[in-house]
C-alpha cells in the first residue's frame, strides 16, 4: 500500500497538469503493476479491504475526483479496471502460465 501511495503522489507531482488520457496511461503503467499479486492467498479479508480502499483513494486523488464521488463511475469514466478485476487478471495469468509450463520443477511443485 505504501508503494502505491508513493507512486501515485510521485505521478501527481510530476504529471498533475497533464490531460486525463495521459494520466490514465501513466497510472496504468506505474500503479497497476502489483508484483506477486497472484500469490496473495494468505492475506486476511481486512487487509484486502484496506488495499482496495488504497487503490480507490489513489485513483480519486490522482484523477482529481471528489472523495465522495462514485468509484464505479470513475472506473467507467477512466476505463480503468476495478481492484477485484486487477487481482483476478493477475491470478488468471499466473495460473495459465503455470498450466502451460513444461518445466519439470514447476510440475513437481504442483502449485
Buried (B, 14 or more C-beta within 10 A) or exposed (E): EEEBBEBBBEBBEEBEEEEEEEBBEBBBEBBBEBEEBBEBEEEEEEEBEEBBEBBBBBBBBBBEBEEEEEBEEBBEBBEBBBBEEBBBBBBEEBEEEBEEEEEEEEEEEEE
